[in-house]
Amino acid sequence: MPIFRKIILTAALLSGISLSVSAQPFTNSQKREQAEKIKEACRYAWKGYLQYARGFDALQPISKTGHNWYATSFLMTPLDSYDTFVLMGLKPEAETAKEIVLSKMNFDVDQEIQLFEINIRLLGGLLSGYELSGDPRFLNLAKDLGRRLLPAFNSPTGMPYRYVNLKTGQTRDAQSNPAEIGTYLLEFGKLTQYTGDTVYYRVAKKAAFEIFKRRSDLDLVGTIIDVNTGEWKNTECQIGARIDSYFEYLFKAWLLFGDEECYQAWIIHNKSIKKYLFQEVPSGAYFTRVDMKSGKETHSNYGALDAFYAGILTLSGDVETARKIQKGNFYMWKKFNLEPEEFNFRTDSVLYPQYPLRPENIESCFYLYRQTKDPEYLRMGQRMINDILEKCKTDAGYAEMKDVTKLELSDSMESFFIAETLKYAYLLFSPESKLDLNKVVFNTEAHPLQRKISD
């Protein structure tokens, strides 16, 4: 029996959860209709990008212009979108995206970049592109990029600096966070597989475990740390921005590579997260924020990024807790018709009203539906993606929401909208044959990476 399914079934039996469908059935016809609607939205967003922002990193769908992160474009939208098009069977779109990337992508530029974002979007996208297409040009670009990112890890602790120059290797900004330090295991592990050079996985793992060994006596970590000294600068522990994918990659490094040390680190952290951060209120369950040393609550804030944890819990076999968290996730969405970036789950009030087209809530629905077959998660996903497609549509694509309480749009369509939000929404409603979770592991930008270990 594949290890992934074995984990889920064992957890379900132990917790007494029924895997039978209890809600009103969602017909195959309804699922196909919803999947086609999402595919059409993907075509629409891509058409807007090609018409108004081709060659740029991203589309600004209100002003109908292109936007670059840096002085030069790194073609984030075409590369981030390629594997989404492949999974959706959008062959013309996939070929166009591939042609743009392979004809124009160049990392030999005197440009400082943010290590974390370039890793998850570009390196992850190149590696996934290679595995899906077999085209060695994707892999050659990935090798070139990986080599240029390595100098970032030359700190006294081995934890990477936040920025590195792709040509000179010059680094800066030692004030970093667990997410930007520990989110390289999957991509760098793949580079080790394809190059035979162990340096990639070695530096990525060392960086993650430099965070792990600085956990508190409660097995919690903080939000900001100095990579030169290893000193915590902010001791608040939470599962959202600046920490989230550190936890995610510890577990997924085990799924992808069978790394038992990473799995044990995940187990230790997750046990403490559930002990000190998990909170239940009438609207659902959430993870609060606490001081890493005392475990005392600092803020009862929760938001769009935090919603990913229900998906990771599902992957790890803890479906019972995941269901409770997803109840809170969906409440957050329904309450405001689009989820806010952050809200206070105790006072039920919005703290940051922006919605930048994030995927995490839908992502958790995807994992929960795949493992429970409960149509409740199809209906959650349908509500969420329909809200996005109706409320965020512009003449040229889809725009992030500046304020969910006022339904004011903002002139931005980040590459992760196609890479993650539309991909997870489509996979939620498409046949499981489109993607076997026993054969791939998604990086935090939803780029599928093939498992190379046996079950």
C-alpha angles and dihedrals in degrees: 000000000000111000094236095056091041090057092052097046093047092050092048093052093047094050096042093239116156114227091201121113112253103168128079109293120257106217125229088241091056091049092050091048092051093046091052091049090055092047090053090050088052091052090048094051091047092048089054091050093050093046099047109015109026109155093019127105094246146358125251096208100192099049089033094229138122127254131202126198092215140015088282128042120247092190093240097168097050093045095042090049100047099087091043089058091048093051091047092049092241095149101172091048091047092050093049092049091048092050092050093050099043095043098046111022111116129165097178092101133120092242134133112222137184104256098212098051094043090049098051097038106033107022091040091047094049093049092048090046090054094048093049098043105026088222107146092209089075090053094046090054090047091052091048092049094045092053090052092051096053097083089066089073094059095104127125090258100037091244108128127249114242096242134040133176110238094215105032101029090228113156138200145173113057093186100095141145139231094264094053090044103042105037101092104078096098100043096038090044089057090050089054089052094051100038100035087227110130093198092088099057091035095059093041093051094044090053093051093046093048084065092044095052090052093057117126127254085268090058092246130128133213133238105246129034135172108239092203098054103019089231120146112238096181118029099191113124120208138140100238136075116004094014109041103091093044088069091039094054095048089061096038093050085063092048094047102037105013092244104172094189090058090048092052090049089052092049091052094048095043093052090056094043090056091045100048107020106035112102132174122206130164093274094054141280126312141169113247129199123259141173108268093224103043102025090226118143115260101176133357091221124143132169155161096297093049090060091079093076094077088062094050091048089053091050089050092051100255096123093153095062091039091058091054093049093047089054087060092043092055093044088056088054098045093045092061101022087237121037117258120230087247139359138173107250093197097052094030091228134134118250100175113017099194122117110191095186093272122184106205099097092051090042091060090049088054094054094043094050093047091055103035103028086215108155088213087085092050089055092047090050092046092053093048099046092043090052090052095047093047102040102035101042119120134176090271107031137307125318131206117250115251093196124009091196091059100027091234115162127220126211100253139099107179119208091246090070090076095027096053119000098050092036096055091042091052094046090050090064102029126089114278089241087075089072131006111209089202089064104041140039121204119228115223090272089054095253106150114232120193120242113235099187128089123244 
